[in-house]
Amino acid sequence: MKMKMSSPRIAANIFASFFLFFIFLFLSVSSADSSSSSSHQAFIQCLRRNSDPSSPISAVLYSSDNSSYSSVLQQYIRNLRFNETTTPKPRLIITATHVSHIQASIVCAKRHRFLMKIRSGGHDYEAVSYTSQNPNFFVLDMFNFRKVNVSLEDETAWVGAGATLGEVYYGIAQKSNVHGYPAGVCPTVGVGGHISGGGYGNMMRKYGLTVDNVVDAEIVDVRGRILDRKSMGEDLFWAITGGGASSFGVALSYKIKLVRVPSVVTVFRVPRNYNQNLTDLVHRYQQVADKLPEDLFVRLTLSVVNGTNRGTFNSLFLGNSEQLLSIMNQSFPELGITRSDCTEMSWIQSVLFWTNLGQTSELLTRVPPTVDYLKRKSDFLQKPMPKEGIEMILQTMVELRTPQLTFNPMGGRMAEIPASEKPYPHRAGNIAKLQYATNWNETGVAAANRYLNLTRRLYDSMTPYVSMSPRQAFLNYRDLDIGINSNGPNSYQEGRVYGVKYFEGNFDRLVRIKTRVDPDNFFRNEQSIPVLP
């Protein structure tokens, strides 16, 4: 016969059980916090022991209890989506000034199982260089490695990974008015990520990508060695010139090959609204943009202004206005370019024109004029869209209102370089590289989700008209929508999902190189090159 417990006794037992549970939970959390704190302090002590005494690393260490920690972290955040109170923050920021700081970071991170994130400029659309779900991560910030040494004797320049494109262009312009470098149009972009990911600009149809004009590099590998092209070997040099250096090591600097530019170039920027035959202009643009002479680059940006579609045509021509007008009148007369639309200037002035800057000295400003919440996605256009497709896209954009769609024309030199020459594979067969861009300044999760959804809807609406199997993507337009790597036992399979979109047939070669030079997958992020299982 079972005896029934009285209610007070039951209540007492339940209370005791909950009390013991919370004591256990408190002790577990306290133990975890203590262990985490101990690990953090051990990591810092290791850094101090392993860096060069003549350049103490203590001066460039920022923990969360340091009064400058937040300002150092936020200084190079270029996407406000990742500057929220809920954004995971690094345990430590190391603003390296000496190569021994980098070597110590690698040695100690391996020893104490910390995850390293490498940041060179902050124009990282998904913040994989300074955020992580791994609580034990730190940021190695390379912005102090920013020297630009130009040599006109051999028409090259060594540029630090932490330099900005603006600093590179400024350095070139101080030495010559007939030299340039075919990189991006945004001057605050950091060299390290831009070059190593296969960055492009408005001279790519003439000279190819940044990585097509890199002749040497310096990195620190997983063993802490400083390697140049000769000592790292051609395989690793190939990988870090288009495959993203942060999967293979820490890029210190790149030796770039300067290109010749005429003393006079010509630019134009002309808007056309929907009622100015915009559909026909977009249709014709797709047919000619990649077939124009390689000296001419015409970018098209579609947007919605005051509730109606607008197409803005931006051009750089490596020649004078008379030559440009002759080409446009013959190949694209529908656009109606006139002499008054064209402005002749030097190449460095064209850099300012494309970014709406006034003085050359403004290229040295490392902070963009505005910092917004943003989302970017990419595609590649391989066949001209039919007019009914263009109409559908234009109508969709009016409905969505916010996202912009930019066409960056290929062809010229880009179509002549084999897809396997560099990890960046998107060469022949592509009319244009597409960028979907949405910026907003409303705070909060609801606003972010709304604008993210708008960008994805425009991207989805373009599905019938862009590359497929795989749907190609551009590494420097980082997009976690296309796949995320947890860097666990299925790392290779997860990496392949996004890897073939970024690199197509070059992905497996990158994996083999990664497996050889970093077999334990120390250098990793949410979309890094995985190792073979």
Secondary structure in CASP SS format (residue, H / E / C, confidence):
PFRMAT SS
TARGET T0000
AUTHOR 0000-0000-0000
METHOD secondary structure of the structure
MODEL  1
M C 1.00
K C 1.00
M C 1.00
K C 1.00
M C 1.00
S C 1.00
S H 1.00
P H 1.00
R H 1.00
I H 1.00
A H 1.00
A H 1.00
N H 1.00
I H 1.00
F H 1.00
A H 1.00
S H 1.00
F H 1.00
F H 1.00
L H 1.00
F H 1.00
F H 1.00
I H 1.00
F H 1.00
L H 1.00
F H 1.00
L H 1.00
S H 1.00
V H 1.00
S H 1.00
S H 1.00
A H 1.00
D H 1.00
S H 1.00
S H 1.00
S H 1.00
S H 1.00
S H 1.00
S H 1.00
H H 1.00
Q H 1.00
A H 1.00
F H 1.00
I H 1.00
Q H 1.00
C H 1.00
L H 1.00
R H 1.00
R H 1.00
N H 1.00
S C 1.00
D C 1.00
P C 1.00
S C 1.00
S C 1.00
P C 1.00
I H 1.00
S H 1.00
A H 1.00
V H 1.00
L E 1.00
Y E 1.00
S E 1.00
S C 1.00
D C 1.00
N C 1.00
S C 1.00
S C 1.00
Y H 1.00
S H 1.00
S H 1.00
V H 1.00
L H 1.00
Q H 1.00
Q C 1.00
Y C 1.00
I C 1.00
R C 1.00
N C 1.00
L H 1.00
R H 1.00
F H 1.00
N C 1.00
E C 1.00
T C 1.00
T C 1.00
T C 1.00
P C 1.00
K C 1.00
P C 1.00
R C 1.00
L E 1.00
I E 1.00
I E 1.00
T E 1.00
A C 1.00
T C 1.00
H C 1.00
V H 1.00
S H 1.00
H H 1.00
I H 1.00
Q H 1.00
A H 1.00
S H 1.00
I H 1.00
V H 1.00
C H 1.00
A H 1.00
K H 1.00
R H 1.00
H H 1.00
R C 1.00
F C 1.00
L E 1.00
M E 1.00
K E 1.00
I E 1.00
R E 1.00
S C 1.00
G C 1.00
G C 1.00
H C 1.00
D C 1.00
Y C 1.00
E C 1.00
A C 1.00
V C 1.00
S C 1.00
Y C 1.00
T C 1.00
S C 1.00
Q C 1.00
N C 1.00
P C 1.00
N C 1.00
F E 1.00
F E 1.00
V E 1.00
L E 1.00
D E 1.00
M C 1.00
F C 1.00
N C 1.00
F C 1.00
R C 1.00
K C 1.00
V E 1.00
N E 1.00
V E 1.00
S E 1.00
L C 1.00
E C 1.00
D C 1.00
E C 1.00
T E 1.00
A E 1.00
W E 1.00
V E 1.00
G E 1.00
A C 1.00
G C 1.00
A C 1.00
T E 1.00
L H 1.00
G H 1.00
E H 1.00
V H 1.00
Y H 1.00
Y H 1.00
G H 1.00
I H 1.00
A H 1.00
Q H 1.00
K H 1.00
S C 1.00
N C 1.00
V C 1.00
H E 1.00
G E 1.00
Y C 1.00
P C 1.00
A C 1.00
G C 1.00
V C 1.00
C C 1.00
P C 1.00
T C 1.00
V C 1.00
G E 1.00
V H 1.00
G H 1.00
G H 1.00
H H 1.00
I H 1.00
S H 1.00
G C 1.00
G C 1.00
G C 1.00
Y C 1.00
G C 1.00
N C 1.00
M C 1.00
M H 1.00
R H 1.00
K H 1.00
Y H 1.00
G C 1.00
L C 1.00
T C 1.00
V H 1.00
D H 1.00
N H 1.00
V E 1.00
V E 1.00
D E 1.00
A E 1.00
E E 1.00
I E 1.00
V E 1.00
D C 1.00
V C 1.00
R C 1.00
G C 1.00
R C 1.00
I E 1.00
L E 1.00
D C 1.00
R H 1.00
K H 1.00
S H 1.00
M H 1.00
G C 1.00
E H 1.00
D H 1.00
L H 1.00
F H 1.00
W H 1.00
A H 1.00
I H 1.00
T C 1.00
G C 1.00
G C 1.00
G C 1.00
A H 1.00
S H 1.00
S H 1.00
F C 1.00
G C 1.00
V E 1.00
A E 1.00
L E 1.00
S E 1.00
Y E 1.00
K E 1.00
I E 1.00
K E 1.00
L C 1.00
V E 1.00
R E 1.00
V C 1.00
P C 1.00
S C 1.00
V C 1.00
V E 1.00
T E 1.00
V E 1.00
F E 1.00
R E 1.00
V E 1.00
P E 1.00
R E 1.00
N E 1.00
Y C 1.00
N C 1.00
Q C 1.00
N C 1.00
L H 1.00
T H 1.00
D H 1.00
L H 1.00
V H 1.00
H H 1.00
R H 1.00
Y H 1.00
Q H 1.00
Q H 1.00
V H 1.00
A C 1.00
D C 1.00
K C 1.00
L C 1.00
P C 1.00
E C 1.00
D C 1.00
L E 1.00
F E 1.00
V E 1.00
R E 1.00
L E 1.00
T E 1.00
L E 1.00
S E 1.00
V E 1.00
V E 1.00
N C 1.00
G C 1.00
T E 1.00
N E 1.00
R E 1.00
G E 1.00
T E 1.00
F E 1.00
N E 1.00
S E 1.00
L E 1.00
F E 1.00
L C 1.00
G C 1.00
N C 1.00
S H 1.00
E H 1.00
Q H 1.00
L H 1.00
L H 1.00
S H 1.00
I H 1.00
M H 1.00
N H 1.00
Q H 1.00
S H 1.00
F C 1.00
P H 1.00
E H 1.00
L H 1.00
G C 1.00
I C 1.00
T C 1.00
R H 1.00
S H 1.00
D H 1.00
C C 1.00
T E 1.00
E E 1.00
M E 1.00
S C 1.00
W H 1.00
I H 1.00
Q H 1.00
S H 1.00
V H 1.00
L H 1.00
F H 1.00
W H 1.00
T C 1.00
N C 1.00
L C 1.00
G C 1.00
Q C 1.00
T H 1.00
S H 1.00
E H 1.00
L H 1.00
L H 1.00
T C 1.00
R C 1.00
V C 1.00
P C 1.00
P C 1.00
T C 1.00
V C 1.00
D C 1.00
Y E 1.00
L E 1.00
K E 1.00
R E 1.00
K E 1.00
S E 1.00
D E 1.00
F E 1.00
L E 1.00
Q C 1.00
K C 1.00
P C 1.00
M C 1.00
P C 1.00
K H 1.00
E H 1.00
G H 1.00
I H 1.00
E H 1.00
M H 1.00
I H 1.00
L H 1.00
Q H 1.00
T H 1.00
M H 1.00
V H 1.00
E H 1.00
L H 1.00
R C 1.00
T C 1.00
P C 1.00
Q E 1.00
L E 1.00
T E 1.00
F E 1.00
N E 1.00
P E 1.00
M C 1.00
G C 1.00
G C 1.00
R H 1.00
M H 1.00
A H 1.00
E H 1.00
I C 1.00
P C 1.00
A C 1.00
S C 1.00
E C 1.00
K C 1.00
P C 1.00
Y C 1.00
P C 1.00
H C 1.00
R C 1.00
A C 1.00
G C 1.00
N C 1.00
I C 1.00
A E 1.00
K E 1.00
L E 1.00
Q E 1.00
Y E 1.00
A E 1.00
T E 1.00
N E 1.00
W E 1.00
N C 1.00
E C 1.00
T C 1.00
G C 1.00
V H 1.00
A H 1.00
A H 1.00
A H 1.00
N H 1.00
R H 1.00
Y H 1.00
L H 1.00
N H 1.00
L H 1.00
T H 1.00
R H 1.00
R H 1.00
L H 1.00
Y H 1.00
D H 1.00
S H 1.00
M C 1.00
T H 1.00
P H 1.00
Y H 1.00
V C 1.00
S C 1.00
M C 1.00
S C 1.00
P C 1.00
R C 1.00
Q C 1.00
A C 1.00
F C 1.00
L C 1.00
N C 1.00
Y C 1.00
R C 1.00
D C 1.00
L H 1.00
D H 1.00
I H 1.00
G C 1.00
I C 1.00
N C 1.00
S C 1.00
N C 1.00
G C 1.00
P C 1.00
N C 1.00
S H 1.00
Y H 1.00
Q H 1.00
E H 1.00
G H 1.00
R H 1.00
V H 1.00
Y H 1.00
G H 1.00
V H 1.00
K H 1.00
Y H 1.00
F H 1.00
E H 1.00
G H 1.00
N H 1.00
F H 1.00
D H 1.00
R H 1.00
L H 1.00
V H 1.00
R H 1.00
I H 1.00
K H 1.00
T H 1.00
R H 1.00
V H 1.00
D C 1.00
P C 1.00
D C 1.00
N C 1.00
F C 1.00
F C 1.00
R C 1.00
N C 1.00
E C 1.00
Q C 1.00
S C 1.00
I C 1.00
P C 1.00
V C 1.00
L C 1.00
P C 1.00
END
